[in-house]
Amino acid sequence: MKKQNKTSGNRPVLKRTHRVAFMLNDEERRYLEAYVNRYKVDNVSKFLRDAVMRTVLHQLDEDRPTLFD
C-alpha cells in the first residue's frame, strides 16, 4: 500500500524539522503569559510562530522593489 502525502487544502503539509529557540526576560515572559491567559491562546508555539512569520512576511513585502519608489 502506497503512503499518501497529507495536504491542507491544496498545499502539502510541511514537516517542521528546524528548531528555533529564544530567551525572554522576566518582564517579557509576564507579558506573554498575561496575553496567553487573557485571550485564551491554546497553542503558544503556534501563536509565536504565526506572530514571527507575520512580521517577517510583512517586512519582506515592504522591502520588495516597486516600480515607483
All heavy atoms as TSV, in Angstrom:
chain	resi	resn	atom	element	x	y	z
A	1	MET	N	N	0.852	-1.175	0.000
A	1	MET	CA	C	0.000	0.000	0.000
A	1	MET	C	C	0.895	1.235	0.000
A	1	MET	O	O	1.807	1.354	0.809
A	1	MET	CB	C	-0.911	-0.009	1.220
A	1	MET	CG	C	-1.941	1.087	1.169
A	1	MET	SD	S	-3.054	1.055	2.575
A	1	MET	CE	C	-4.239	-0.111	1.994
A	2	LYS	N	N	0.640	2.184	-0.878
A	2	LYS	CA	C	1.439	3.395	-1.022
A	2	LYS	C	C	1.011	4.430	0.015
A	2	LYS	O	O	-0.182	4.659	0.227
A	2	LYS	CB	C	1.265	3.938	-2.432
A	2	LYS	CG	C	2.280	4.950	-2.818
A	2	LYS	CD	C	2.059	5.326	-4.276
A	2	LYS	CE	C	3.337	5.881	-4.829
A	2	LYS	NZ	N	3.176	6.249	-6.217
A	3	LYS	N	N	1.998	5.049	0.671
A	3	LYS	CA	C	1.715	6.074	1.674
A	3	LYS	C	C	1.401	7.390	0.974
A	3	LYS	O	O	2.148	7.818	0.091
A	3	LYS	CB	C	2.917	6.239	2.598
A	3	LYS	CG	C	2.647	7.063	3.819
A	3	LYS	CD	C	3.834	7.022	4.746
A	3	LYS	CE	C	3.541	7.720	6.030
A	3	LYS	NZ	N	4.662	7.690	6.942
A	4	GLN	N	N	0.292	8.023	1.340
A	4	GLN	CA	C	-0.104	9.278	0.707
A	4	GLN	C	C	0.403	10.452	1.524
A	4	GLN	O	O	0.475	10.396	2.751
A	4	GLN	CB	C	-1.611	9.358	0.593
A	4	GLN	CG	C	-2.190	8.313	-0.345
A	4	GLN	CD	C	-3.698	8.461	-0.436
A	4	GLN	OE1	O	-4.298	9.264	0.255
A	4	GLN	NE2	N	-4.310	7.667	-1.296
A	5	ASN	N	N	0.769	11.533	0.825
A	5	ASN	CA	C	1.177	12.763	1.493
A	5	ASN	C	C	-0.047	13.474	2.037
A	5	ASN	O	O	-1.084	13.544	1.379
A	5	ASN	CB	C	1.911	13.692	0.522
A	5	ASN	CG	C	3.260	13.155	0.119
A	5	ASN	OD1	O	3.828	12.333	0.824
A	5	ASN	ND2	N	3.775	13.609	-1.002
A	6	LYS	N	N	0.078	13.988	3.235
A	6	LYS	CA	C	-1.008	14.766	3.805
A	6	LYS	C	C	-1.042	16.127	3.128
A	6	LYS	O	O	-0.019	16.681	2.750
A	6	LYS	CB	C	-0.796	14.962	5.310
A	6	LYS	CG	C	-0.890	13.694	6.105
A	6	LYS	CD	C	-0.699	13.979	7.564
A	6	LYS	CE	C	-0.769	12.706	8.373
A	6	LYS	NZ	N	-0.580	12.945	9.790
A	7	THR	N	N	-2.241	16.679	2.988
A	7	THR	CA	C	-2.375	18.005	2.403
A	7	THR	C	C	-3.332	18.823	3.242
A	7	THR	O	O	-4.198	18.302	3.941
A	7	THR	CB	C	-2.900	17.948	0.954
A	7	THR	OG1	O	-4.163	17.309	0.956
A	7	THR	CG2	C	-1.933	17.221	0.033
A	8	SER	N	N	-3.141	20.109	3.178
A	8	SER	CA	C	-4.038	21.049	3.819
A	8	SER	C	C	-4.669	21.864	2.703
A	8	SER	O	O	-4.067	22.791	2.192
A	8	SER	CB	C	-3.251	21.947	4.779
A	8	SER	OG	O	-4.092	22.920	5.334
A	9	GLY	N	N	-5.848	21.487	2.288
A	9	GLY	CA	C	-6.460	22.119	1.122
A	9	GLY	C	C	-5.685	21.710	-0.108
A	9	GLY	O	O	-5.562	20.539	-0.412
A	10	ASN	N	N	-5.121	22.675	-0.797
A	10	ASN	CA	C	-4.335	22.392	-1.994
A	10	ASN	C	C	-2.841	22.369	-1.714
A	10	ASN	O	O	-2.058	22.052	-2.590
A	10	ASN	CB	C	-4.627	23.434	-3.078
A	10	ASN	CG	C	-6.036	23.312	-3.595
A	10	ASN	OD1	O	-6.615	22.239	-3.552
A	10	ASN	ND2	N	-6.592	24.400	-4.072
A	11	ARG	N	N	-2.425	22.752	-0.513
A	11	ARG	CA	C	-0.996	22.824	-0.184
A	11	ARG	C	C	-0.572	21.593	0.602
A	11	ARG	O	O	-1.303	21.125	1.473
A	11	ARG	CB	C	-0.716	24.054	0.688
A	11	ARG	CG	C	-1.000	25.352	-0.007
A	11	ARG	CD	C	-0.696	26.550	0.831
A	11	ARG	NE	N	-0.463	26.232	2.221
A	11	ARG	CZ	C	-0.339	27.105	3.189
A	11	ARG	NH1	N	-0.445	28.363	2.924
A	11	ARG	NH2	N	-0.118	26.739	4.425
A	12	PRO	N	N	0.628	21.079	0.332
A	12	PRO	CA	C	1.117	19.952	1.143
A	12	PRO	C	C	1.487	20.433	2.544
A	12	PRO	O	O	1.881	21.581	2.735
A	12	PRO	CB	C	2.358	19.487	0.385
A	12	PRO	CG	C	2.789	20.658	-0.411
A	12	PRO	CD	C	1.549	21.462	-0.714
A	13	VAL	N	N	1.314	19.580	3.520
A	13	VAL	CA	C	1.693	19.911	4.889
A	13	VAL	C	C	3.209	19.768	4.999
A	13	VAL	O	O	3.766	18.737	4.636
A	13	VAL	CB	C	0.986	18.982	5.896
A	13	VAL	CG1	C	1.479	19.242	7.299
A	13	VAL	CG2	C	-0.509	19.168	5.813
A	14	LEU	N	N	3.861	20.809	5.468
A	14	LEU	CA	C	5.310	20.812	5.579
A	14	LEU	C	C	5.708	20.402	6.987
A	14	LEU	O	O	5.254	21.001	7.961
A	14	LEU	CB	C	5.869	22.199	5.253
A	14	LEU	CG	C	5.530	22.727	3.862
A	14	LEU	CD1	C	6.036	24.156	3.699
A	14	LEU	CD2	C	6.107	21.831	2.792
A	15	LYS	N	N	6.549	19.407	7.104
A	15	LYS	CA	C	7.011	18.934	8.399
A	15	LYS	C	C	8.042	19.908	8.949
A	15	LYS	O	O	8.974	20.299	8.256
A	15	LYS	CB	C	7.622	17.538	8.254
A	15	LYS	CG	C	8.003	16.931	9.569
A	15	LYS	CD	C	8.471	15.514	9.392
A	15	LYS	CE	C	8.846	14.928	10.735
A	15	LYS	NZ	N	9.329	13.563	10.604
A	16	ARG	N	N	7.867	20.282	10.191
A	16	ARG	CA	C	8.806	21.215	10.835
A	16	ARG	C	C	9.969	20.413	11.425
A	16	ARG	O	O	9.783	19.641	12.358
A	16	ARG	CB	C	8.096	21.995	11.920
A	16	ARG	CG	C	7.067	22.926	11.344
A	16	ARG	CD	C	6.428	23.785	12.414
A	16	ARG	NE	N	5.445	24.644	11.814
A	16	ARG	CZ	C	4.159	24.325	11.683
A	16	ARG	NH1	N	3.713	23.186	12.152
A	16	ARG	NH2	N	3.327	25.149	11.101
A	17	THR	N	N	11.154	20.628	10.870
A	17	THR	CA	C	12.321	19.871	11.312
A	17	THR	C	C	13.410	20.759	11.898
A	17	THR	O	O	14.404	20.253	12.402
A	17	THR	CB	C	12.918	19.075	10.139
A	17	THR	OG1	O	13.259	19.981	9.091
A	17	THR	CG2	C	11.926	18.042	9.622
A	18	HIS	N	N	13.244	22.080	11.838
A	18	HIS	CA	C	14.277	23.007	12.319
A	18	HIS	C	C	13.804	23.689	13.601
A	18	HIS	O	O	12.803	24.392	13.603
A	18	HIS	CB	C	14.597	24.051	11.255
A	18	HIS	CG	C	15.041	23.448	9.968
A	18	HIS	ND1	N	16.314	22.980	9.772
A	18	HIS	CD2	C	14.366	23.210	8.827
A	18	HIS	CE1	C	16.413	22.487	8.552
A	18	HIS	NE2	N	15.230	22.614	7.956
A	19	ARG	N	N	14.551	23.458	14.670
A	19	ARG	CA	C	14.206	24.039	15.963
A	19	ARG	C	C	14.808	25.439	16.068
A	19	ARG	O	O	15.959	25.663	15.716
A	19	ARG	CB	C	14.748	23.175	17.093
A	19	ARG	CG	C	14.439	23.705	18.479
A	19	ARG	CD	C	15.016	22.800	19.545
A	19	ARG	NE	N	14.450	21.460	19.429
A	19	ARG	CZ	C	13.343	21.061	20.050
A	19	ARG	NH1	N	12.699	21.881	20.822
A	19	ARG	NH2	N	12.909	19.828	19.907
A	20	VAL	N	N	14.014	26.379	16.567
A	20	VAL	CA	C	14.476	27.736	16.834
A	20	VAL	C	C	14.120	28.038	18.281
A	20	VAL	O	O	12.980	27.850	18.704
A	20	VAL	CB	C	13.787	28.758	15.894
A	20	VAL	CG1	C	14.201	30.165	16.238
A	20	VAL	CG2	C	14.106	28.441	14.450
A	21	ALA	N	N	15.094	28.508	19.033
A	21	ALA	CA	C	14.859	28.826	20.441
A	21	ALA	C	C	15.287	30.259	20.712
A	21	ALA	O	O	16.218	30.769	20.082
A	21	ALA	CB	C	15.645	27.879	21.341
A	22	PHE	N	N	14.592	30.912	21.623
A	22	PHE	CA	C	14.983	32.256	22.027
A	22	PHE	C	C	14.646	32.441	23.491
A	22	PHE	O	O	13.840	31.705	24.059
A	22	PHE	CB	C	14.324	33.323	21.144
A	22	PHE	CG	C	12.823	33.337	21.204
A	22	PHE	CD1	C	12.166	34.185	22.063
A	22	PHE	CD2	C	12.078	32.503	20.393
A	22	PHE	CE1	C	10.792	34.217	22.117
A	22	PHE	CE2	C	10.706	32.514	20.431
A	22	PHE	CZ	C	10.054	33.378	21.292
A	23	MET	N	N	15.272	33.430	24.081
A	23	MET	CA	C	15.113	33.678	25.513
A	23	MET	C	C	14.280	34.939	25.722
A	23	MET	O	O	14.318	35.857	24.912
A	23	MET	CB	C	16.484	33.868	26.169
A	23	MET	CG	C	17.464	32.746	25.910
A	23	MET	SD	S	17.226	31.347	26.969
A	23	MET	CE	C	17.785	31.977	28.513
A	24	LEU	N	N	13.527	34.964	26.816
A	24	LEU	CA	C	12.759	36.129	27.228
A	24	LEU	C	C	13.244	36.569	28.602
A	24	LEU	O	O	13.628	35.729	29.421
A	24	LEU	CB	C	11.270	35.800	27.314
A	24	LEU	CG	C	10.572	35.336	26.047
A	24	LEU	CD1	C	9.137	34.933	26.369
A	24	LEU	CD2	C	10.599	36.407	24.989
A	25	ASN	N	N	13.191	37.870	28.857
A	25	ASN	CA	C	13.482	38.319	30.213
A	25	ASN	C	C	12.202	38.187	31.049
A	25	ASN	O	O	11.142	37.817	30.535
A	25	ASN	CB	C	14.064	39.743	30.223
A	25	ASN	CG	C	13.105	40.785	29.694
A	25	ASN	OD1	O	11.897	40.673	29.850
A	25	ASN	ND2	N	13.636	41.806	29.050
A	26	ASP	N	N	12.282	38.474	32.323
A	26	ASP	CA	C	11.137	38.271	33.223
A	26	ASP	C	C	9.917	39.087	32.793
A	26	ASP	O	O	8.787	38.586	32.799
A	26	ASP	CB	C	11.513	38.641	34.658
A	26	ASP	CG	C	12.516	37.685	35.260
A	26	ASP	OD1	O	12.636	36.549	34.747
A	26	ASP	OD2	O	13.191	38.067	36.233
A	27	GLU	N	N	10.151	40.335	32.405
A	27	GLU	CA	C	9.044	41.204	32.024
A	27	GLU	C	C	8.371	40.719	30.734
A	27	GLU	O	O	7.140	40.669	30.646
A	27	GLU	CB	C	9.546	42.633	31.834
A	27	GLU	CG	C	8.456	43.641	31.589
A	27	GLU	CD	C	8.993	45.049	31.503
A	27	GLU	OE1	O	10.224	45.235	31.469
A	27	GLU	OE2	O	8.153	45.962	31.454
A	28	GLU	N	N	9.168	40.333	29.752
A	28	GLU	CA	C	8.614	39.809	28.508
A	28	GLU	C	C	7.804	38.542	28.764
A	28	GLU	O	O	6.727	38.352	28.199
A	28	GLU	CB	C	9.738	39.514	27.516
A	28	GLU	CG	C	10.435	40.750	26.997
A	28	GLU	CD	C	11.736	40.455	26.282
A	28	GLU	OE1	O	12.355	39.405	26.541
A	28	GLU	OE2	O	12.137	41.293	25.438
A	29	ARG	N	N	8.317	37.685	29.622
A	29	ARG	CA	C	7.617	36.441	29.959
A	29	ARG	C	C	6.265	36.727	30.622
A	29	ARG	O	O	5.248	36.106	30.303
A	29	ARG	CB	C	8.503	35.590	30.878
A	29	ARG	CG	C	7.874	34.327	31.388
A	29	ARG	CD	C	7.705	33.299	30.277
A	29	ARG	NE	N	6.949	32.165	30.724
A	29	ARG	CZ	C	7.402	30.938	30.783
A	29	ARG	NH1	N	8.612	30.672	30.394
A	29	ARG	NH2	N	6.635	29.968	31.209
A	30	ARG	N	N	6.246	37.707	31.542
A	30	ARG	CA	C	4.990	38.077	32.200
A	30	ARG	C	C	3.981	38.611	31.184
A	30	ARG	O	O	2.794	38.278	31.238
A	30	ARG	CB	C	5.238	39.114	33.293
A	30	ARG	CG	C	5.739	38.527	34.588
A	30	ARG	CD	C	5.617	39.504	35.757
A	30	ARG	NE	N	6.265	40.782	35.508
A	30	ARG	CZ	C	7.566	41.042	35.708
A	30	ARG	NH1	N	8.346	40.094	36.175
A	30	ARG	NH2	N	8.069	42.220	35.463
A	31	TYR	N	N	4.458	39.454	30.252
A	31	TYR	CA	C	3.565	39.986	29.218
A	31	TYR	C	C	3.000	38.866	28.355
A	31	TYR	O	O	1.808	38.838	28.038
A	31	TYR	CB	C	4.291	40.995	28.324
A	31	TYR	CG	C	4.548	42.337	28.973
A	31	TYR	CD1	C	5.740	42.996	28.751
A	31	TYR	CD2	C	3.599	42.945	29.782
A	31	TYR	CE1	C	5.992	44.228	29.326
A	31	TYR	CE2	C	3.830	44.167	30.370
A	31	TYR	CZ	C	5.029	44.816	30.135
A	31	TYR	OH	O	5.272	46.028	30.703
A	32	LEU	N	N	3.850	37.938	27.959
A	32	LEU	CA	C	3.405	36.821	27.137
A	32	LEU	C	C	2.372	35.973	27.881
A	32	LEU	O	O	1.322	35.630	27.338
A	32	LEU	CB	C	4.592	35.957	26.703
A	32	LEU	CG	C	4.248	34.735	25.858
A	32	LEU	CD1	C	3.548	35.141	24.565
A	32	LEU	CD2	C	5.499	33.921	25.581
A	33	GLU	N	N	2.657	35.656	29.123
A	33	GLU	CA	C	1.721	34.860	29.922
A	33	GLU	C	C	0.393	35.585	30.110
A	33	GLU	O	O	-0.670	34.967	30.042
A	33	GLU	CB	C	2.341	34.512	31.271
A	33	GLU	CG	C	3.435	33.472	31.182
A	33	GLU	CD	C	4.111	33.202	32.517
A	33	GLU	OE1	O	3.864	33.943	33.493
A	33	GLU	OE2	O	4.902	32.252	32.561
A	34	ALA	N	N	0.446	36.893	30.346
A	34	ALA	CA	C	-0.781	37.680	30.513
A	34	ALA	C	C	-1.609	37.650	29.227
A	34	ALA	O	O	-2.838	37.482	29.266
A	34	ALA	CB	C	-0.445	39.112	30.899
A	35	TYR	N	N	-0.948	37.797	28.085
A	35	TYR	CA	C	-1.650	37.765	26.795
A	35	TYR	C	C	-2.289	36.400	26.567
A	35	TYR	O	O	-3.460	36.310	26.187
A	35	TYR	CB	C	-0.676	38.091	25.663
A	35	TYR	CG	C	-1.341	38.187	24.314
A	35	TYR	CD1	C	-1.774	39.407	23.814
A	35	TYR	CD2	C	-1.552	37.043	23.545
A	35	TYR	CE1	C	-2.389	39.496	22.582
A	35	TYR	CE2	C	-2.179	37.115	22.318
A	35	TYR	CZ	C	-2.598	38.345	21.834
A	35	TYR	OH	O	-3.223	38.413	20.619
A	36	VAL	N	N	-1.503	35.345	26.790
A	36	VAL	CA	C	-1.988	33.979	26.580
A	36	VAL	C	C	-3.196	33.698	27.467
A	36	VAL	O	O	-4.187	33.113	27.022
A	36	VAL	CB	C	-0.848	32.965	26.843
A	36	VAL	CG1	C	-1.368	31.558	26.979
A	36	VAL	CG2	C	0.192	33.057	25.732
A	37	ASN	N	N	-3.144	34.123	28.716
A	37	ASN	CA	C	-4.267	33.902	29.638
A	37	ASN	C	C	-5.471	34.758	29.277
A	37	ASN	O	O	-6.608	34.278	29.299
A	37	ASN	CB	C	-3.840	34.176	31.075
A	37	ASN	CG	C	-2.859	33.148	31.579
A	37	ASN	OD1	O	-2.877	31.999	31.148
A	37	ASN	ND2	N	-1.973	33.547	32.465
A	38	ARG	N	N	-5.239	36.023	28.932
A	38	ARG	CA	C	-6.342	36.944	28.634
A	38	ARG	C	C	-7.104	36.520	27.388
A	38	ARG	O	O	-8.332	36.560	27.356
A	38	ARG	CB	C	-5.806	38.354	28.454
A	38	ARG	CG	C	-6.876	39.363	28.164
A	38	ARG	CD	C	-6.317	40.750	28.085
A	38	ARG	NE	N	-7.387	41.706	27.906
A	38	ARG	CZ	C	-7.220	43.003	27.915
A	38	ARG	NH1	N	-6.031	43.500	28.119
A	38	ARG	NH2	N	-8.226	43.800	27.724
A	39	TYR	N	N	-6.369	36.131	26.358
A	39	TYR	CA	C	-7.003	35.790	25.093
A	39	TYR	C	C	-7.159	34.283	24.884
A	39	TYR	O	O	-7.497	33.849	23.789
A	39	TYR	CB	C	-6.238	36.431	23.933
A	39	TYR	CG	C	-6.320	37.941	23.996
A	39	TYR	CD1	C	-5.253	38.687	24.463
A	39	TYR	CD2	C	-7.493	38.601	23.640
A	39	TYR	CE1	C	-5.336	40.068	24.545
A	39	TYR	CE2	C	-7.588	39.978	23.719
A	39	TYR	CZ	C	-6.510	40.705	24.172
A	39	TYR	OH	O	-6.602	42.068	24.265
A	40	LYS	N	N	-6.905	33.519	25.931
A	40	LYS	CA	C	-7.119	32.066	25.936
A	40	LYS	C	C	-6.471	31.384	24.733
A	40	LYS	O	O	-7.112	30.634	23.992
A	40	LYS	CB	C	-8.599	31.749	26.015
A	40	LYS	CG	C	-9.243	32.233	27.309
A	40	LYS	CD	C	-10.722	32.005	27.304
A	40	LYS	CE	C	-11.394	32.434	28.568
A	40	LYS	NZ	N	-11.115	33.748	29.064
A	41	VAL	N	N	-5.168	31.657	24.546
A	41	VAL	CA	C	-4.396	31.047	23.474
A	41	VAL	C	C	-4.163	29.583	23.841
A	41	VAL	O	O	-3.584	29.292	24.879
A	41	VAL	CB	C	-3.053	31.785	23.262
A	41	VAL	CG1	C	-2.207	31.087	22.220
A	41	VAL	CG2	C	-3.299	33.234	22.890
A	42	ASP	N	N	-4.620	28.666	23.000
A	42	ASP	CA	C	-4.489	27.237	23.277
A	42	ASP	C	C	-3.100	26.710	22.944
A	42	ASP	O	O	-2.580	25.844	23.637
A	42	ASP	CB	C	-5.522	26.431	22.483
A	42	ASP	CG	C	-6.942	26.697	22.956
A	42	ASP	OD1	O	-7.125	26.953	24.157
A	42	ASP	OD2	O	-7.858	26.654	22.118
A	43	ASN	N	N	-2.513	27.209	21.874
A	43	ASN	CA	C	-1.243	26.691	21.401
A	43	ASN	C	C	-0.245	27.843	21.308
A	43	ASN	O	O	-0.231	28.592	20.328
A	43	ASN	CB	C	-1.442	26.023	20.033
A	43	ASN	CG	C	-0.229	25.297	19.550
A	43	ASN	OD1	O	0.892	25.614	19.920
A	43	ASN	ND2	N	-0.450	24.325	18.690
A	44	VAL	N	N	0.582	27.993	22.328
A	44	VAL	CA	C	1.518	29.114	22.399
A	44	VAL	C	C	2.566	29.014	21.297
A	44	VAL	O	O	2.942	30.027	20.699
A	44	VAL	CB	C	2.183	29.193	23.796
A	44	VAL	CG1	C	3.187	30.326	23.858
A	44	VAL	CG2	C	1.123	29.364	24.873
A	45	SER	N	N	3.032	27.816	20.989
A	45	SER	CA	C	4.016	27.645	19.912
A	45	SER	C	C	3.460	28.139	18.585
A	45	SER	O	O	4.137	28.854	17.845
A	45	SER	CB	C	4.420	26.184	19.773
A	45	SER	OG	O	5.121	25.760	20.905
A	46	LYS	N	N	2.239	27.759	18.274
A	46	LYS	CA	C	1.616	28.199	17.029
A	46	LYS	C	C	1.440	29.710	17.039
A	46	LYS	O	O	1.694	30.386	16.033
A	46	LYS	CB	C	0.270	27.516	16.830
A	46	LYS	CG	C	-0.440	27.914	15.546
A	46	LYS	CD	C	-1.795	27.238	15.432
A	46	LYS	CE	C	-2.517	27.542	14.150
A	46	LYS	NZ	N	-2.626	28.925	13.802
A	47	PHE	N	N	1.024	30.270	18.164
A	47	PHE	CA	C	0.843	31.713	18.286
A	47	PHE	C	C	2.155	32.450	18.030
A	47	PHE	O	O	2.196	33.407	17.244
A	47	PHE	CB	C	0.305	32.056	19.687
A	47	PHE	CG	C	0.387	33.511	20.016
A	47	PHE	CD1	C	-0.465	34.415	19.419
A	47	PHE	CD2	C	1.328	33.972	20.917
A	47	PHE	CE1	C	-0.380	35.770	19.717
A	47	PHE	CE2	C	1.421	35.314	21.222
A	47	PHE	CZ	C	0.563	36.213	20.623
A	48	LEU	N	N	3.245	32.002	18.658
A	48	LEU	CA	C	4.545	32.655	18.466
A	48	LEU	C	C	5.045	32.491	17.036
A	48	LEU	O	O	5.566	33.439	16.431
A	48	LEU	CB	C	5.566	32.103	19.460
A	48	LEU	CG	C	5.309	32.452	20.925
A	48	LEU	CD1	C	6.287	31.716	21.821
A	48	LEU	CD2	C	5.395	33.950	21.138
A	49	ARG	N	N	4.891	31.300	16.483
A	49	ARG	CA	C	5.324	31.050	15.103
A	49	ARG	C	C	4.550	31.953	14.141
A	49	ARG	O	O	5.126	32.581	13.254
A	49	ARG	CB	C	5.096	29.577	14.766
A	49	ARG	CG	C	5.690	29.136	13.471
A	49	ARG	CD	C	5.642	27.625	13.276
A	49	ARG	NE	N	4.372	27.007	13.613
A	49	ARG	CZ	C	4.161	26.224	14.676
A	49	ARG	NH1	N	5.139	25.936	15.516
A	49	ARG	NH2	N	2.981	25.705	14.906
A	50	ASP	N	N	3.236	32.051	14.318
A	50	ASP	CA	C	2.422	32.909	13.459
A	50	ASP	C	C	2.817	34.374	13.593
A	50	ASP	O	O	2.903	35.092	12.591
A	50	ASP	CB	C	0.934	32.757	13.787
A	50	ASP	CG	C	0.359	31.422	13.357
A	50	ASP	OD1	O	1.039	30.693	12.598
A	50	ASP	OD2	O	-0.764	31.106	13.799
A	51	ALA	N	N	3.065	34.826	14.828
A	51	ALA	CA	C	3.440	36.221	15.055
A	51	ALA	C	C	4.778	36.544	14.393
A	51	ALA	O	O	4.933	37.586	13.744
A	51	ALA	CB	C	3.504	36.515	16.560
A	52	VAL	N	N	5.751	35.653	14.530
A	52	VAL	CA	C	7.068	35.877	13.933
A	52	VAL	C	C	6.962	35.870	12.411
A	52	VAL	O	O	7.480	36.769	11.733
A	52	VAL	CB	C	8.081	34.819	14.426
A	52	VAL	CG1	C	9.356	34.865	13.606
A	52	VAL	CG2	C	8.386	35.027	15.894
A	53	MET	N	N	6.305	34.871	11.854
A	53	MET	CA	C	6.222	34.768	10.403
A	53	MET	C	C	5.404	35.902	9.797
A	53	MET	O	O	5.706	36.385	8.706
A	53	MET	CB	C	5.656	33.411	9.984
A	53	MET	CG	C	6.596	32.258	10.267
A	53	MET	SD	S	8.287	32.506	9.664
A	53	MET	CE	C	8.015	32.664	7.909
A	54	ARG	N	N	4.384	36.375	10.505
A	54	ARG	CA	C	3.606	37.525	10.032
A	54	ARG	C	C	4.501	38.754	9.930
A	54	ARG	O	O	4.466	39.487	8.930
A	54	ARG	CB	C	2.436	37.801	10.979
A	54	ARG	CG	C	1.478	38.852	10.467
A	54	ARG	CD	C	0.271	39.048	11.382
A	54	ARG	NE	N	-0.244	37.790	11.886
A	54	ARG	CZ	C	-0.306	37.469	13.187
A	54	ARG	NH1	N	0.109	38.305	14.104
A	54	ARG	NH2	N	-0.786	36.309	13.570
A	55	THR	N	N	5.348	38.970	10.937
A	55	THR	CA	C	6.275	40.096	10.934
A	55	THR	C	C	7.297	39.955	9.812
A	55	THR	O	O	7.576	40.917	9.091
A	55	THR	CB	C	6.999	40.195	12.295
A	55	THR	OG1	O	6.017	40.345	13.320
A	55	THR	CG2	C	7.954	41.362	12.330
A	56	VAL	N	N	7.860	38.773	9.649
A	56	VAL	CA	C	8.864	38.531	8.606
A	56	VAL	C	C	8.262	38.774	7.228
A	56	VAL	O	O	8.845	39.491	6.398
A	56	VAL	CB	C	9.418	37.091	8.711
A	56	VAL	CG1	C	10.212	36.712	7.483
A	56	VAL	CG2	C	10.265	36.943	9.966
A	57	LEU	N	N	7.105	38.193	6.957
A	57	LEU	CA	C	6.490	38.341	5.638
A	57	LEU	C	C	6.073	39.785	5.364
A	57	LEU	O	O	6.194	40.268	4.233
A	57	LEU	CB	C	5.296	37.393	5.506
A	57	LEU	CG	C	5.654	35.911	5.499
A	57	LEU	CD1	C	4.393	35.058	5.519
A	57	LEU	CD2	C	6.524	35.567	4.313
A	58	HIS	N	N	5.597	40.471	6.379
A	58	HIS	CA	C	5.223	41.879	6.222
A	58	HIS	C	C	6.448	42.720	5.857
A	58	HIS	O	O	6.385	43.538	4.930
A	58	HIS	CB	C	4.579	42.402	7.509
A	58	HIS	CG	C	4.217	43.845	7.445
A	58	HIS	ND1	N	3.159	44.309	6.709
A	58	HIS	CD2	C	4.794	44.932	8.008
A	58	HIS	CE1	C	3.086	45.624	6.829
A	58	HIS	NE2	N	4.079	46.021	7.611
A	59	GLN	N	N	7.566	42.494	6.546
A	59	GLN	CA	C	8.782	43.254	6.274
A	59	GLN	C	C	9.319	42.938	4.877
A	59	GLN	O	O	9.732	43.836	4.145
A	59	GLN	CB	C	9.855	42.957	7.322
A	59	GLN	CG	C	11.075	43.843	7.198
A	59	GLN	CD	C	10.763	45.306	7.474
A	59	GLN	OE1	O	10.075	45.622	8.445
A	59	GLN	NE2	N	11.236	46.186	6.626
A	60	LEU	N	N	9.317	41.674	4.501
A	60	LEU	CA	C	9.772	41.300	3.162
A	60	LEU	C	C	8.893	41.931	2.087
A	60	LEU	O	O	9.389	42.362	1.039
A	60	LEU	CB	C	9.789	39.779	3.002
A	60	LEU	CG	C	10.892	39.039	3.748
A	60	LEU	CD1	C	10.694	37.542	3.635
A	60	LEU	CD2	C	12.265	39.442	3.232
A	61	ASP	N	N	7.595	41.996	2.341
A	61	ASP	CA	C	6.678	42.614	1.395
A	61	ASP	C	C	6.963	44.111	1.263
A	61	ASP	O	O	6.941	44.657	0.160
A	61	ASP	CB	C	5.235	42.377	1.840
A	61	ASP	CG	C	4.234	42.813	0.797
A	61	ASP	OD1	O	4.444	42.493	-0.388
A	61	ASP	OD2	O	3.241	43.468	1.164
A	62	GLU	N	N	7.245	44.781	2.372
A	62	GLU	CA	C	7.564	46.212	2.335
A	62	GLU	C	C	8.897	46.490	1.650
A	62	GLU	O	O	9.069	47.528	1.025
A	62	GLU	CB	C	7.594	46.792	3.750
A	62	GLU	CG	C	6.238	46.981	4.354
A	62	GLU	CD	C	6.319	47.691	5.699
A	62	GLU	OE1	O	7.435	47.945	6.190
A	62	GLU	OE2	O	5.250	47.989	6.248
A	63	ASP	N	N	9.839	45.565	1.755
A	63	ASP	CA	C	11.186	45.774	1.226
A	63	ASP	C	C	11.331	45.416	-0.246
A	63	ASP	O	O	12.361	45.729	-0.840
A	63	ASP	CB	C	12.207	44.959	2.026
A	63	ASP	CG	C	12.396	45.495	3.424
A	63	ASP	OD1	O	11.925	46.626	3.700
A	63	ASP	OD2	O	13.001	44.786	4.240
A	64	ARG	N	N	10.344	44.754	-0.819
A	64	ARG	CA	C	10.497	44.353	-2.224
A	64	ARG	C	C	10.492	45.591	-3.115
A	64	ARG	O	O	9.829	46.589	-2.812
A	64	ARG	CB	C	9.431	43.367	-2.620
A	64	ARG	CG	C	8.074	43.973	-2.815
A	64	ARG	CD	C	7.096	42.988	-3.394
A	64	ARG	NE	N	5.854	43.704	-3.551
A	64	ARG	CZ	C	4.678	43.171	-3.440
A	64	ARG	NH1	N	4.576	41.911	-3.165
A	64	ARG	NH2	N	3.618	43.898	-3.593
A	65	PRO	N	N	11.227	45.530	-4.209
A	65	PRO	CA	C	11.285	46.686	-5.107
A	65	PRO	C	C	9.929	46.935	-5.782
A	65	PRO	O	O	9.195	45.997	-6.077
A	65	PRO	CB	C	12.335	46.301	-6.148
A	65	PRO	CG	C	12.573	44.852	-5.992
A	65	PRO	CD	C	12.046	44.430	-4.665
A	66	THR	N	N	9.626	48.187	-5.967
A	66	THR	CA	C	8.390	48.567	-6.647
A	66	THR	C	C	8.738	49.432	-7.845
A	66	THR	O	O	9.856	49.949	-7.960
A	66	THR	CB	C	7.442	49.343	-5.715
A	66	THR	OG1	O	8.109	50.523	-5.263
A	66	THR	CG2	C	7.028	48.503	-4.511
A	67	LEU	N	N	7.798	49.622	-8.717
A	67	LEU	CA	C	8.036	50.394	-9.928
A	67	LEU	C	C	8.228	51.882	-9.610
A	67	LEU	O	O	9.080	52.543	-10.181
A	67	LEU	CB	C	6.869	50.209	-10.887
A	67	LEU	CG	C	6.972	50.831	-12.264
A	67	LEU	CD1	C	8.228	50.306	-12.967
A	67	LEU	CD2	C	5.748	50.533	-13.085
A	68	PHE	N	N	7.469	52.396	-8.643
A	68	PHE	CA	C	7.545	53.820	-8.313
A	68	PHE	C	C	7.954	54.004	-6.864
A	68	PHE	O	O	7.127	54.086	-5.982
A	68	PHE	CB	C	6.194	54.497	-8.551
A	68	PHE	CG	C	5.700	54.341	-9.951
A	68	PHE	CD1	C	4.684	53.451	-10.241
A	68	PHE	CD2	C	6.260	55.073	-10.988
A	68	PHE	CE1	C	4.215	53.292	-11.538
A	68	PHE	CE2	C	5.796	54.928	-12.277
A	68	PHE	CZ	C	4.784	54.041	-12.563
A	69	ASP	N	N	9.261	54.075	-6.606
A	69	ASP	CA	C	9.745	54.293	-5.219
A	69	ASP	C	C	9.964	55.743	-4.920
A	69	ASP	O	O	10.268	56.578	-5.656
A	69	ASP	CB	C	11.047	53.538	-4.990
A	69	ASP	CG	C	10.790	52.109	-4.568
A	69	ASP	OD1	O	9.680	51.817	-4.100
A	69	ASP	OD2	O	11.701	51.294	-4.721
